Amino acid sequence: MEADPGASPAAYGLLRTDAMATLQQWQAPDAGQERLRRDYLDHLRRHVDAMSRGGPPAHLTGSVIVLDEAGERVLLTLHQKARRWFQFGGHFEPGDETLRGGAAREAREESGVEGLTVLPEIVMLDRHSLGSAFGRCSEHLDVRYVAVAPPGAVPAVSSESVDVRWWPVDGLPDGTREELSPLVGAARRAVGR
């Protein structure tokens, strides 16, 4: 579902407050993640509309990497605009009250899987530039979580995807291993696999 680019910054007030509190409390696992944590907090302080796709061209997004119960497979989406395999995620919406809640909503909408168990802690931060297919969005400051799918979960393709498919954690799609392997590794550690 697309976020409302015309929504006022006040529509994201609770979410921005949660984002600042969550990032202030998060213990980054290494120096690179700590730099990103501080960058995100600085961005939130500078831009009252940093949570909105209608805000600055660089804004916060939320995503979720979905594992099966055994932690042996990962559910990915072939993104319609990027034409690459990714975890589920996207822009926050005015009704989102927490980072985790917004990321979980995106995962449910894009995967078609109900009953995802989204862990409470951030797994990773990732700041990345976007191509021209993404319009005025130039950069995403992504906050990433991990979810475990219920047994027998059957995904469905959403309007934002070309395909949704389970992949072995040691057999990620070609061209994605460098980007997704660290995220999958962090997700497996977070669920104790």
Backbone as a chain_set.jsonl record, in Angstrom:
{"seq": "MEADPGASPAAYGLLRTDAMATLQQWQAPDAGQERLRRDYLDHLRRHVDAMSRGGPPAHLTGSVIVLDEAGERVLLTLHQKARRWFQFGGHFEPGDETLRGGAAREAREESGVEGLTVLPEIVMLDRHSLGSAFGRCSEHLDVRYVAVAPPGAVPAVSSESVDVRWWPVDGLPDGTREELSPLVGAARRAVGR", "coords": {"N": [[0.838, -1.168, 0.0], [0.527, 2.228, -0.807], [2.068, 5.02, 0.752], [0.696, 8.111, 2.028], [1.609, 10.824, 0.299], [0.889, 13.441, 0.782], [0.371, 13.742, 3.444], [0.447, 15.399, 6.585], [3.3, 16.353, 8.646], [2.502, 16.018, 11.304], [0.852, 13.802, 11.219], [2.578, 11.748, 11.393], [3.625, 11.915, 13.878], [3.57, 10.301, 16.326], [4.906, 8.072, 15.378], [7.413, 9.112, 14.645], [8.332, 9.906, 17.174], [8.469, 7.356, 18.388], [10.401, 6.21, 16.71], [12.68, 7.749, 17.298], [13.028, 7.153, 20.056], [13.338, 4.356, 19.949], [15.654, 4.059, 18.359], [17.481, 5.443, 19.94], [17.7, 3.746, 22.122], [18.596, 1.377, 21.038], [21.17, -1.031, 20.864], [23.807, -0.951, 18.912], [25.463, -3.426, 16.936], [28.067, -3.121, 15.948], [30.717, -0.849, 14.875], [30.078, 0.33, 12.382], [27.275, 0.046, 12.22], [26.637, 1.57, 14.445], [27.426, 4.126, 13.575], [25.483, 4.505, 11.572], [23.16, 4.431, 13.157], [23.466, 6.784, 14.659], [23.48, 8.639, 12.526], [20.843, 8.289, 11.563], [19.375, 9.205, 13.78], [20.24, 11.893, 13.832], [19.178, 12.732, 11.38], [16.426, 12.433, 11.89], [16.145, 14.394, 13.862], [16.678, 16.706, 12.4], [14.702, 16.733, 10.443], [11.38, 17.046, 10.63], [9.543, 15.682, 9.171], [10.697, 13.267, 8.484], [9.812, 10.642, 8.488], [7.993, 10.302, 6.528], [7.124, 9.502, 3.169], [6.531, 11.665, 1.668], [8.121, 13.543, 2.71], [11.489, 14.645, 3.143], [13.697, 13.857, 0.346], [15.372, 11.812, 1.202], [14.467, 9.437, 3.476], [13.104, 7.636, 6.338], [12.487, 4.123, 6.252], [10.881, 0.92, 6.677], [11.625, -2.54, 7.108], [11.349, -6.158, 6.834], [12.912, -9.217, 7.256], [11.987, -12.43, 6.496], [11.963, -15.529, 8.019], [11.699, -19.138, 7.89], [10.308, -21.452, 10.315], [12.37, -23.177, 11.12], [14.574, -21.718, 10.494], [15.925, -22.143, 8.158], [15.107, -21.407, 5.667], [14.393, -18.497, 3.695], [12.037, -15.988, 3.042], [11.48, -14.167, 0.196], [10.886, -11.259, -1.883], [10.396, -10.516, -5.288], [11.005, -7.548, -6.333], [8.891, -5.186, -7.855], [9.562, -2.622, -8.995], [12.398, -2.432, -8.715], [13.245, -4.842, -9.746], [14.646, -6.881, -8.493], [15.52, -9.324, -5.98], [14.426, -8.988, -2.682], [14.073, -8.395, 0.907], [10.912, -7.925, 2.609], [9.273, -4.748, 2.665], [8.993, -1.137, 3.079], [7.633, 2.167, 2.7], [6.571, 4.108, 5.52], [3.291, 4.657, 6.905], [0.651, 7.067, 7.656], [-0.948, 5.945, 9.756], [0.732, 4.233, 11.133], [2.213, 3.525, 14.209], [4.53, 2.672, 15.406], [7.973, 1.838, 14.671], [8.491, -0.922, 14.387], [5.851, -1.883, 14.124], [5.033, -0.659, 11.699], [6.875, -1.788, 9.904], [6.158, -4.474, 10.206], [3.54, -4.412, 9.212], [4.055, -3.826, 6.502], [5.409, -6.206, 5.815], [3.374, -8.149, 6.148], [1.468, -7.236, 4.242], [2.927, -7.392, 1.828], [3.855, -10.019, 1.703], [1.667, -11.648, 2.05], [1.353, -13.339, 4.134], [-0.195, -14.202, 7.059], [0.037, -13.939, 10.623], [2.768, -13.647, 11.14], [5.59, -13.624, 13.254], [7.093, -11.007, 14.477], [10.167, -10.117, 15.651], [11.078, -8.081, 18.5], [13.414, -6.475, 18.47], [15.571, -4.343, 16.548], [17.297, -5.586, 13.731], [19.147, -4.774, 11.868], [20.511, -1.819, 10.333], [20.266, -0.013, 7.283], [21.427, 2.118, 4.888], [20.631, 3.277, 1.764], [20.988, 4.294, -1.674], [18.631, 5.166, -4.26], [17.318, 4.31, -7.5], [16.115, 5.998, -10.511], [13.578, 4.955, -10.957], [12.192, 5.149, -8.642], [11.061, 7.61, -8.335], [10.684, 10.677, -6.621], [11.949, 9.82, -4.348], [15.116, 9.514, -3.09], [16.835, 8.259, -1.382], [16.847, 5.656, 1.013], [16.593, 5.207, 4.466], [16.793, 2.556, 5.982], [15.189, 0.566, 8.429], [15.59, -2.485, 9.808], [13.961, -5.524, 10.584], [13.384, -8.868, 11.915], [11.315, -11.635, 11.136], [9.475, -14.573, 12.022], [7.9, -17.026, 10.187], [4.697, -18.639, 10.427], [4.247, -22.238, 10.808], [3.911, -23.972, 7.736], [3.244, -21.734, 6.231], [1.921, -20.03, 3.465], [2.892, -18.001, 0.947], [1.764, -15.036, -0.862], [1.626, -13.213, -3.904], [1.949, -9.734, -4.049], [0.672, -6.505, -5.185], [2.962, -5.028, -5.417], [4.952, -6.68, -6.124], [6.682, -9.001, -8.292], [7.1, -11.632, -7.92], [6.995, -13.949, -5.173], [8.872, -15.872, -3.034], [10.196, -18.79, -1.333], [13.543, -19.275, -0.298], [16.527, -21.229, 0.116], [18.645, -20.552, 2.918], [21.318, -20.774, 2.376], [21.363, -20.613, -0.329], [20.786, -18.228, -1.781], [19.218, -15.968, -4.181], [20.9, -15.377, -7.321], [23.058, -12.59, -7.624], [22.259, -11.329, -5.314], [23.513, -12.13, -3.049], [25.71, -10.794, -1.81], [24.493, -8.532, -0.741], [22.238, -9.524, 0.71], [23.131, -11.677, 2.325], [24.509, -10.793, 4.769], [22.29, -9.704, 6.162], [20.543, -11.91, 6.34], [22.182, -13.585, 7.884], [22.36, -12.056, 10.267], [19.676, -12.103, 10.99], [19.24, -14.846, 11.428], [20.919, -15.239, 13.627], [19.572, -13.658, 15.459], [17.241, -15.111, 15.896], [18.256, -17.3, 17.045], [19.524, -19.308, 15.514]], "CA": [[0.0, 0.0, 0.0], [1.326, 3.447, -0.92], [1.902, 6.026, 1.801], [0.09, 9.354, 1.587], [2.665, 11.833, 0.218], [0.392, 14.733, 1.217], [0.091, 13.733, 4.882], [1.225, 16.38, 7.342], [4.246, 15.757, 9.597], [1.803, 15.65, 12.541], [0.281, 12.466, 11.032], [3.649, 10.812, 11.71], [4.212, 12.341, 15.149], [3.818, 9.157, 17.218], [5.906, 7.216, 14.741], [8.713, 9.78, 14.774], [8.703, 9.791, 18.584], [8.88, 5.973, 18.596], [11.653, 5.989, 15.988], [13.78, 8.352, 18.064], [13.229, 6.384, 21.291], [13.834, 3.022, 19.595], [17.045, 4.171, 17.909], [18.309, 5.852, 21.079], [17.882, 2.603, 23.022], [19.163, 0.219, 20.328], [22.602, -1.267, 21.002], [24.347, -1.349, 17.617], [26.41, -4.527, 17.114], [29.427, -2.792, 15.515], [30.956, 0.579, 14.649], [29.335, 0.764, 11.195], [25.872, 0.172, 12.593], [26.553, 2.695, 15.377], [27.441, 5.347, 12.758], [24.164, 4.629, 10.952], [22.21, 4.77, 14.22], [23.626, 8.216, 14.934], [23.022, 9.361, 11.323], [19.379, 8.246, 11.539], [18.889, 10.114, 14.821], [20.481, 13.264, 13.36], [18.203, 12.971, 10.307], [15.128, 12.617, 12.548], [16.152, 15.696, 14.554], [16.69, 17.773, 11.392], [13.523, 16.694, 9.565], [10.171, 16.639, 11.332], [8.813, 14.805, 8.249], [11.642, 12.228, 8.056], [9.151, 9.339, 8.432], [7.021, 10.337, 5.434], [7.619, 9.471, 1.791], [6.338, 13.013, 1.166], [9.092, 14.405, 3.379], [12.717, 14.844, 2.37], [13.97, 12.747, -0.576], [15.945, 10.732, 2.024], [13.556, 9.256, 4.601], [13.147, 6.323, 6.963], [11.602, 3.053, 5.799], [10.958, -0.253, 7.537], [11.56, -3.803, 6.392], [11.379, -7.388, 7.616], [13.389, -10.445, 6.618], [11.131, -13.494, 7.026], [12.543, -16.872, 8.058], [10.795, -20.214, 8.3], [10.448, -21.799, 11.732], [13.663, -23.826, 11.344], [15.649, -20.786, 10.163], [16.661, -22.706, 7.016], [14.651, -20.771, 4.432], [14.06, -17.088, 3.79], [10.999, -15.597, 2.095], [11.882, -12.931, -0.483], [10.012, -10.726, -2.924], [11.013, -9.951, -6.496], [10.439, -6.199, -6.297], [8.405, -4.772, -9.168], [10.317, -1.489, -9.535], [13.845, -2.686, -8.738], [13.483, -6.101, -10.471], [15.622, -7.646, -7.718], [14.986, -10.001, -4.806], [14.659, -8.265, -1.435], [13.173, -8.624, 2.026], [9.692, -7.13, 2.491], [9.361, -3.473, 3.353], [8.648, 0.056, 2.325], [7.368, 3.434, 3.379], [5.637, 4.158, 6.63], [2.009, 5.301, 6.626], [0.213, 7.888, 8.787], [-1.506, 5.154, 10.855], [1.768, 3.469, 11.828], [2.595, 4.171, 15.462], [5.874, 2.241, 15.794], [8.826, 1.321, 13.601], [8.232, -2.36, 14.267], [4.499, -2.059, 13.613], [5.009, -0.293, 10.282], [7.627, -2.807, 9.161], [5.341, -5.693, 10.239], [2.439, -4.199, 8.27], [4.611, -4.0, 5.154], [5.698, -7.629, 5.602], [2.09, -8.854, 5.955], [0.869, -6.82, 2.973], [3.71, -7.814, 0.671], [4.071, -11.473, 1.674], [0.402, -12.354, 2.116], [1.409, -14.289, 5.25], [-0.724, -13.743, 8.346], [0.615, -14.635, 11.763], [4.215, -13.492, 11.261], [6.078, -13.203, 14.569], [8.176, -10.043, 14.27], [10.929, -9.914, 16.884], [11.009, -6.671, 18.9], [14.654, -5.717, 18.286], [16.128, -4.07, 15.22], [18.343, -6.531, 13.351], [20.166, -4.096, 11.08], [20.181, -0.575, 9.645], [20.892, 0.028, 5.963], [21.165, 3.358, 4.14], [20.955, 3.001, 0.369], [20.477, 5.187, -2.713], [17.636, 4.565, -5.136], [17.354, 4.708, -8.905], [15.073, 6.899, -10.997], [12.273, 4.283, -10.925], [11.561, 5.421, -7.356], [10.532, 8.978, -8.319], [11.38, 11.688, -5.821], [12.726, 9.16, -3.292], [16.505, 9.364, -3.519], [17.588, 7.437, -0.444], [16.092, 5.075, 2.127], [17.273, 4.909, 5.719], [15.96, 1.404, 6.3], [15.257, -0.067, 9.743], [15.271, -3.865, 9.462], [13.559, -6.466, 11.631], [13.261, -10.256, 11.476], [10.071, -12.311, 11.523], [9.392, -16.013, 11.799], [6.607, -17.385, 9.608], [4.083, -19.801, 11.059], [4.428, -23.476, 10.044], [3.05, -24.145, 6.569], [2.857, -20.447, 5.65], [1.899, -19.969, 2.004], [2.92, -16.59, 0.572], [1.004, -14.581, -2.022], [2.243, -12.082, -4.596], [1.196, -8.483, -3.9], [0.755, -5.608, -6.34], [4.294, -4.435, -5.477], [5.923, -7.738, -6.415], [6.55, -9.846, -9.47], [7.086, -12.996, -7.393], [7.346, -14.138, -3.765], [9.341, -17.26, -3.017], [11.117, -19.265, -0.3], [14.89, -19.597, -0.763], [17.403, -21.745, 1.177], [19.524, -19.482, 3.4], [22.628, -20.92, 1.739], [21.15, -20.617, -1.776], [20.082, -16.99, -2.126], [19.216, -15.703, -5.62], [22.083, -14.764, -7.928], [23.109, -11.14, -7.606], [21.776, -10.766, -4.048], [24.225, -12.708, -1.902], [26.534, -9.798, -1.12], [23.614, -7.636, 0.0], [21.308, -10.203, 1.613], [23.764, -12.623, 3.252], [24.676, -10.24, 6.122], [20.981, -9.554, 6.776], [20.066, -13.248, 6.685], [23.011, -14.035, 9.01], [21.934, -11.341, 11.48], [18.338, -12.587, 11.322], [19.37, -16.193, 12.003], [21.476, -15.082, 14.973], [18.534, -13.076, 16.317], [16.26, -16.141, 16.266], [18.99, -18.394, 17.68], [19.841, -20.384, 14.562]], "C": [[0.89, 1.24, 0.0], [1.026, 4.4, 0.232], [1.323, 7.289, 1.198], [1.156, 10.443, 1.531], [2.212, 13.213, 0.684], [0.108, 14.811, 2.702], [1.002, 14.721, 5.596], [2.218, 15.672, 8.259], [3.576, 15.319, 10.899], [1.211, 14.243, 12.445], [1.303, 11.379, 11.383], [4.284, 11.089, 13.066], [4.526, 11.202, 16.095], [4.924, 8.275, 16.679], [7.3, 7.822, 14.865], [9.223, 9.701, 16.214], [9.191, 8.376, 18.891], [10.22, 5.699, 17.922], [12.835, 6.547, 16.778], [14.069, 7.544, 19.327], [13.839, 5.017, 20.986], [15.301, 3.08, 19.193], [17.979, 4.63, 19.029], [18.633, 4.671, 21.98], [18.606, 1.431, 22.356], [20.672, 0.15, 20.505], [23.136, -1.791, 19.672], [25.427, -2.419, 17.813], [27.849, -4.212, 16.701], [29.517, -1.298, 15.199], [30.189, 1.115, 13.443], [27.862, 0.971, 11.489], [25.668, 1.333, 13.579], [26.573, 4.023, 14.621], [26.081, 5.578, 12.116], [23.115, 5.028, 11.993], [22.265, 6.263, 14.519], [23.162, 9.071, 13.755], [21.494, 9.421, 11.268], [18.808, 9.216, 12.572], [19.097, 11.571, 14.422], [19.46, 13.644, 12.29], [16.811, 13.227, 10.908], [15.047, 13.965, 13.265], [16.051, 16.857, 13.559], [15.395, 17.856, 10.597], [12.303, 16.17, 10.322], [9.353, 15.659, 10.485], [9.683, 13.653, 7.73], [11.014, 10.842, 7.943], [8.24, 9.209, 7.213], [7.69, 10.276, 4.068], [7.444, 10.838, 1.146], [7.273, 14.014, 1.811], [10.332, 14.584, 2.516], [12.96, 13.652, 1.436], [14.675, 11.56, 0.092], [15.056, 10.611, 3.255], [13.636, 7.83, 5.129], [12.109, 5.385, 6.344], [11.77, 1.892, 6.773], [10.862, -1.524, 6.721], [11.709, -4.978, 7.347], [11.918, -8.516, 6.747], [12.639, -11.59, 7.293], [11.842, -14.837, 6.893], [11.455, -17.894, 8.332], [11.123, -20.595, 9.741], [11.808, -22.421, 12.056], [14.837, -22.889, 11.092], [16.484, -21.251, 8.985], [16.258, -22.097, 5.683], [14.27, -19.325, 4.72], [13.051, -16.771, 2.684], [11.373, -14.238, 1.517], [10.856, -12.532, -1.53], [10.849, -10.215, -4.082], [10.324, -8.611, -6.713], [10.102, -5.723, -7.702], [9.233, -3.639, -9.777], [11.797, -1.818, -9.709], [14.208, -3.919, -9.561], [14.623, -6.903, -9.835], [14.923, -8.267, -6.521], [15.403, -9.248, -3.552], [13.81, -8.866, -0.317], [11.948, -7.732, 1.811], [9.858, -5.809, 3.221], [8.959, -2.314, 2.482], [8.411, 1.243, 3.228], [6.395, 3.256, 4.543], [4.386, 4.908, 6.191], [1.553, 6.079, 7.855], [-0.349, 7.092, 9.961], [-0.49, 4.343, 11.629], [2.198, 4.229, 13.079], [3.999, 3.802, 15.921], [6.653, 1.783, 14.566], [8.506, -0.145, 13.329], [6.851, -2.621, 13.672], [4.384, -1.732, 12.135], [5.731, -1.313, 9.424], [6.819, -4.104, 9.098], [4.168, -5.585, 9.268], [2.908, -4.416, 6.838], [4.856, -5.479, 4.856], [4.423, -8.423, 5.363], [1.497, -8.534, 4.591], [1.609, -7.414, 1.778], [3.913, -9.316, 0.577], [2.771, -12.256, 1.591], [0.333, -13.339, 3.274], [0.883, -13.622, 6.514], [-0.009, -14.517, 9.449], [2.127, -14.596, 11.841], [4.555, -13.05, 12.685], [7.293, -12.315, 14.345], [8.866, -9.806, 15.604], [11.002, -8.425, 17.212], [12.25, -5.843, 18.582], [14.999, -5.495, 16.824], [17.234, -5.081, 14.96], [19.49, -5.809, 12.642], [19.613, -2.772, 10.565], [20.897, -0.596, 8.303], [20.452, 1.293, 5.241], [21.585, 3.125, 2.704], [20.281, 3.997, -0.577], [19.536, 4.418, -3.623], [17.791, 5.089, -6.555], [16.165, 5.579, -9.271], [13.682, 6.267, -10.985], [11.504, 4.605, -9.651], [11.098, 6.875, -7.222], [11.365, 9.906, -7.471], [12.168, 11.086, -4.67], [14.154, 8.951, -3.787], [17.294, 8.397, -2.638], [16.661, 6.925, 0.656], [17.034, 4.814, 3.293], [16.456, 3.781, 6.339], [16.262, 0.851, 7.688], [14.736, -1.487, 9.558], [15.023, -4.734, 10.694], [13.576, -7.879, 11.043], [11.927, -10.794, 11.968], [10.211, -13.796, 11.248], [7.98, -16.302, 11.3], [6.014, -18.573, 10.349], [4.299, -21.051, 10.203], [3.425, -23.555, 8.896], [2.613, -22.863, 5.9], [2.98, -20.484, 4.131], [1.85, -18.497, 1.604], [2.035, -16.308, -0.647], [1.704, -13.359, -2.615], [1.341, -10.856, -4.44], [1.349, -7.649, -5.176], [2.136, -4.97, -6.478], [5.368, -5.43, -5.893], [5.633, -8.419, -7.741], [6.418, -11.298, -9.024], [7.423, -12.938, -5.902], [7.703, -15.608, -3.626], [10.253, -17.527, -1.827], [12.44, -19.641, -0.954], [15.667, -20.229, 0.4], [18.353, -20.63, 1.624], [20.92, -19.58, 2.8], [22.519, -20.982, 0.219], [20.355, -19.404, -2.215], [20.17, -16.724, -3.627], [20.512, -15.049, -6.096], [21.96, -13.244, -7.881], [22.646, -10.509, -6.312], [22.623, -11.174, -2.853], [25.024, -11.673, -1.12], [25.674, -8.89, -0.245], [22.792, -8.367, 1.055], [21.966, -11.133, 2.628], [23.998, -12.036, 4.647], [23.345, -10.093, 6.863], [20.432, -10.912, 7.208], [20.855, -13.788, 7.873], [22.599, -13.381, 10.31], [20.559, -11.826, 11.937], [18.405, -13.968, 11.976], [19.962, -16.134, 13.412], [20.409, -14.575, 15.934], [17.499, -14.111, 16.75], [16.937, -17.376, 16.848], [19.284, -19.573, 16.79], [21.277, -20.275, 14.08]], "O": [[1.888, 1.296, 0.72], [-0.126, 4.564, 0.635], [1.441, 7.517, -0.005], [1.577, 10.945, 2.573], [3.049, 14.074, 0.956], [-0.353, 15.846, 3.183], [2.177, 14.86, 5.256], [2.007, 14.513, 8.615], [4.021, 14.362, 11.532], [1.077, 13.558, 13.459], [0.936, 10.232, 11.638], [5.354, 10.563, 13.374], [5.636, 11.132, 16.623], [5.773, 7.791, 17.428], [8.261, 7.112, 15.16], [10.408, 9.457, 16.444], [10.202, 8.202, 19.57], [11.08, 5.03, 18.496], [13.867, 5.889, 16.909], [15.23, 7.277, 19.636], [14.75, 4.572, 21.684], [16.102, 2.254, 19.63], [19.147, 4.242, 19.057], [19.725, 4.604, 22.544], [19.17, 0.583, 23.047], [21.372, 1.146, 20.321], [22.933, -2.96, 19.344], [26.22, -2.332, 18.751], [28.764, -4.954, 17.061], [28.519, -0.579, 15.251], [29.699, 2.243, 13.481], [27.268, 1.958, 11.057], [24.634, 2.001, 13.543], [25.836, 4.945, 14.969], [25.576, 6.7, 12.109], [22.271, 5.881, 11.721], [21.231, 6.922, 14.621], [22.527, 10.107, 13.951], [20.917, 10.466, 10.965], [17.872, 9.96, 12.28], [18.219, 12.402, 14.652], [18.937, 14.758, 12.297], [16.106, 14.138, 10.476], [13.994, 14.603, 13.271], [15.413, 17.87, 13.845], [15.025, 18.932, 10.126], [12.216, 14.978, 10.615], [8.557, 14.89, 11.025], [9.425, 13.124, 6.649], [11.622, 9.946, 7.357], [7.769, 8.114, 6.907], [8.708, 10.929, 3.841], [8.132, 11.149, 0.174], [7.227, 15.203, 1.497], [10.233, 14.665, 1.292], [12.479, 12.552, 1.708], [14.586, 10.433, -0.394], [14.904, 11.577, 4.002], [14.16, 6.935, 4.467], [11.012, 5.8, 5.968], [12.689, 1.885, 7.592], [10.107, -1.589, 5.752], [12.13, -4.827, 8.494], [11.436, -8.74, 5.637], [12.653, -11.708, 8.518], [12.265, -15.23, 5.806], [10.423, -17.577, 8.925], [12.101, -20.114, 10.311], [12.338, -22.214, 13.147], [15.974, -23.217, 11.433], [17.622, -20.812, 8.818], [16.966, -22.242, 4.686], [13.879, -18.976, 5.834], [13.19, -17.223, 1.548], [11.561, -13.272, 2.257], [10.067, -13.352, -2.0], [11.876, -9.566, -3.887], [9.201, -8.55, -7.215], [10.912, -5.838, -8.622], [9.571, -3.694, -10.96], [12.381, -1.51, -10.748], [15.341, -4.041, -10.027], [15.441, -7.513, -10.523], [13.866, -7.8, -6.097], [16.574, -8.911, -3.375], [12.953, -9.718, -0.551], [11.952, -6.878, 0.925], [10.503, -5.747, 4.268], [8.628, -2.476, 1.308], [8.911, 1.318, 4.351], [5.53, 2.38, 4.538], [4.411, 5.687, 5.238], [2.0, 5.801, 8.968], [-0.226, 7.552, 11.097], [-0.816, 3.81, 12.689], [2.508, 5.419, 13.022], [4.6, 4.516, 16.723], [6.07, 1.392, 13.554], [8.28, -0.547, 12.188], [6.7, -3.487, 12.81], [3.711, -2.447, 11.392], [5.261, -1.666, 8.342], [6.791, -4.765, 8.059], [3.838, -6.551, 8.58], [2.249, -5.101, 6.055], [4.544, -5.95, 3.762], [4.382, -9.277, 4.477], [1.074, -9.433, 3.865], [0.985, -7.883, 0.826], [4.124, -9.84, -0.517], [2.758, -13.394, 1.12], [-0.633, -14.093, 3.391], [1.427, -12.622, 6.982], [0.489, -15.62, 9.223], [2.727, -15.419, 12.533], [3.874, -12.194, 13.251], [8.386, -12.803, 14.058], [8.245, -9.356, 16.566], [10.989, -7.593, 16.305], [12.151, -4.625, 18.437], [14.751, -6.35, 15.974], [18.017, -5.399, 15.856], [20.654, -6.179, 12.792], [18.405, -2.618, 10.384], [22.001, -1.13, 8.19], [19.263, 1.513, 5.012], [22.745, 2.812, 2.435], [19.175, 4.475, -0.327], [19.622, 3.197, -3.748], [18.328, 6.174, -6.777], [15.309, 5.86, -8.433], [12.689, 6.995, -11.001], [10.299, 4.365, -9.577], [10.779, 7.323, -6.121], [12.592, 9.932, -7.576], [12.985, 11.78, -4.066], [14.369, 8.282, -4.798], [18.278, 7.798, -3.071], [15.807, 7.654, 1.161], [18.126, 4.272, 3.123], [15.54, 4.025, 7.125], [17.419, 0.688, 8.074], [13.577, -1.68, 9.193], [15.753, -4.688, 11.684], [13.757, -8.063, 9.84], [11.467, -10.463, 13.06], [10.959, -14.219, 10.367], [6.994, -15.881, 11.905], [6.752, -19.423, 10.847], [4.512, -20.938, 8.996], [2.245, -23.245, 9.062], [1.698, -22.885, 5.077], [3.998, -20.907, 3.583], [0.867, -17.815, 1.891], [1.619, -17.222, -1.359], [2.304, -12.568, -1.888], [0.133, -10.925, -4.667], [2.053, -8.032, -6.11], [2.46, -4.427, -7.535], [6.543, -5.08, -6.005], [4.507, -8.415, -8.238], [5.723, -12.094, -9.656], [8.058, -11.992, -5.435], [6.946, -16.485, -4.042], [10.979, -16.646, -1.366], [12.463, -20.248, -2.025], [15.494, -19.817, 1.547], [18.818, -19.848, 0.795], [21.632, -18.578, 2.722], [23.477, -21.362, -0.454], [19.366, -19.53, -2.937], [21.097, -17.201, -4.283], [21.136, -14.273, -5.372], [20.877, -12.692, -8.079], [22.632, -9.283, -6.197], [22.467, -10.623, -1.763], [25.009, -11.682, 0.111], [26.075, -8.523, 0.859], [22.663, -7.882, 2.179], [21.402, -11.357, 3.699], [23.714, -12.714, 5.635], [23.283, -10.334, 8.068], [19.913, -11.049, 8.316], [20.272, -14.387, 8.777], [22.494, -14.047, 11.34], [20.309, -11.946, 13.136], [17.713, -14.229, 12.96], [19.551, -16.893, 14.29], [20.346, -15.008, 17.085], [16.939, -14.011, 17.842], [16.279, -18.381, 17.116], [19.295, -20.715, 17.249], [21.722, -21.094, 13.275]]}, "num_chains": 1, "name": "protein.A"}
